[in-house]
Amino acid sequence: MSPIEDHPLRYMMANELHARPFPALETPCHAAYLAIKRPHDAANRDRGADRAHLLDLLDRFGAQHPQPDATHFFGDIGRHKLKWESHTEFVTYTIFTDGVADRPFDPSAFEVFPDDWLATAPGLRITSALIRMEQLREPDESIVRRLGDWFVPESLACSGVLDDSAVMASDFRIDSAGHMRFALFVRPETGARRVGRIVQRLTEIETYKAMSMLGLPRARELSAQMGAIDPKLVTLVGDLKTGDHTPEETLHALLAISAELENMTAQSQFRFGATAAYEAIVHQRIEVMRESRFEGRQTFREFMMRRFDPAMRTVKSTERRLHEMTERAIRAGELLRTQVDVDRSAQNQKLLESMDRRADLQLRLQKTVEGLSVVAISYYAVSLASYMAYPLAEPLGLSKGMLTAMLTPLVVLGVWLMIRRIRHEME
């Protein structure tokens, strides 16, 4: 026993690197391939339904079951071999069978998947393919002639792979039976595991190509929506300069457009991100094939460059346009807020000036009132002082009127000084 304790995920992380081994295939043989995807929210689908569908197929052949939490399975089902994989958005089934039929790409090869089992699939077919694997014993001219009979010449892609150990070919078209067709001619000295790797790469190229293309209809849909929104956004930005509408009206319309753009971004972000990831996988899988030209035919790389890459550029262009429109809406909102702030500052400045004028008037009125207050208070104070001083009038030989006249200036001065002191202390 080791004295150090293992991280609980150590073995899981190490085993994940070996979780999906390549099959070992002896030629001649053929394969039927099926990829199933739920039409909506496939990443959050019920994985239990996928497992139940797999177990249904295994039980029909009396085959053993995978581990409860398995995301892949490879084993015998009758005289066939089944490779099952569960991915983020889809599941794939590949059934390998020894030998090839006299009729190339015979649709009966797909009957290994029972019809009633296909009808209960927890999803829809995203792609399916028939793969024919033969040994490369004939001259190249014979292979070219056979490829011309099997595939559409205009879109046929054919190349030598892995240092010319095999020749792979496909036209990436759906045949009358509803399947893609792939042909693989293998040199006799090529090992079984290398053949399995090539077949695995072929199915991955087809599947990830199909998954990548899901972004194209979404991009076209968004392009139409953005085409309707763009003139409105341009008009709103123009209103910031012309002032044809009030800021409140412009802001309301701008918020509606921004909300719509954000909703479009949220709904398309996962699909566009997945499209970019799948596109990278397609090119990576073709890169590891180390293609060489065969009899002047276009390679898989050239086919993808001519047919696949323009679709991916459309998706990227739409994603970039959506991002730019969202940024424009944000900048327009910021400009509008700046305009509103400037207008509000001008209104506040006018309000302050008006308040200053009112304060000045109030101060003048206050001074006037203070003068009147001095008079009023002095009047009552003089009256009180006179009543207090009247007893002294006769001893002093003064009349009451004279005594009142003498007290009045003194009382007024005292009241004025008192009020001035109070105002000074308050200020």
Secondary structure as UniProt FT lines:
FT   TURN            8..9
FT   HELIX           10..16
FT   TURN            17..18
FT   STRAND          29..37
FT   HELIX           42..44
FT   HELIX           47..61
FT   TURN            68..69
FT   STRAND          72..77
FT   TURN            78..79
FT   STRAND          80..86
FT   STRAND          90..98
FT   TURN            104..105
FT   HELIX           107..112
FT   HELIX           115..119
FT   STRAND          124..135
FT   HELIX           140..150
FT   HELIX           153..155
FT   STRAND          157..161
FT   TURN            162..165
FT   STRAND          166..170
FT   TURN            176..177
FT   STRAND          180..186
FT   TURN            188..189
FT   HELIX           192..213
FT   HELIX           215..242
FT   HELIX           247..288
FT   STRAND          292..293
FT   TURN            295..296
FT   HELIX           300..303
FT   HELIX           304..308
FT   HELIX           309..396
FT   HELIX           400..426
//
